[in-house]
Amino acid sequence: MVHPPVGAESGADVPRESDVGSAIIDKGSFSHAVCRACGWRGPGRRSRRVAGVDASSHVAHCPGRVAVT
């Protein structure tokens, strides 16, 4: 059984780690991805999994990501 994160029912932002430099934020019934490197914020999604896919897609092309050589 999956339980909502503490504070989600009150509408509080609850960060969820997804990728390095990004997080999934739950706000009420919606989740969205946030990039800590460049400030990008994905669209609200009803599915945390889809918000995680948004984060993964963004991280691959993030302008704030440091290139490792």
N, C-alpha and C positions, 0 to 999 in steps of 0.2 A: 504494500500500500504506500502510495506517495502522499506525503503531507506537504502543504504549502509552507514556505519558509516563515519563520517567526516574523511578525510585523507585516506580512503581505496582505493580510485581511484588513489592516488599518490603512493601507495605501502607502506605507513607508518604503523607501528605497532599500532593497536588500541586495547587496552585490553577491554575485556568484562567479567564481573564477572559471574561465573557459580556456583561454589561451594566454600565453605570456603577454602581458600588456593590455589585455582586454578583460572585460567582466560582463556578466549577464545581470541586469538590474530588473527586479520585479517591482512593479508598481500596480497595485490592485490586481486586475485580471490579466494584465499585459506584462510582457517581458521585452526588453530590448538590449541590444549589445552596445557596449561603450568601449572605445579605444582610449587607453590611458596615454598612449604615445602621441596622438595627434588631436584628441578631443572629438573624433567622429562619434556619432550616435546613430544607431540603426533604427528602423521603424518599429513601432509597437507590434508585438506578435502575441498571439494567444498560446503559442507553443514555445517552451524554453529551448527545445531541440532546434527549431527553425531559427530562433534568435542566435543560437550557438553556430549554426551554419552561416548566418550573416557575419558573425564575428570572424570565423575562420576565413571566409572569402575576403573580408576587409584586410585582415592581418597579412595575407599573401601580397597585397598591393599597397600597404600602408606607407604614406609619404614620411611618417615620423619614425619609422622603423630603422634601426641602425643596421647598415649592411656589414656583414662579417666577411672579411677577405682572407 
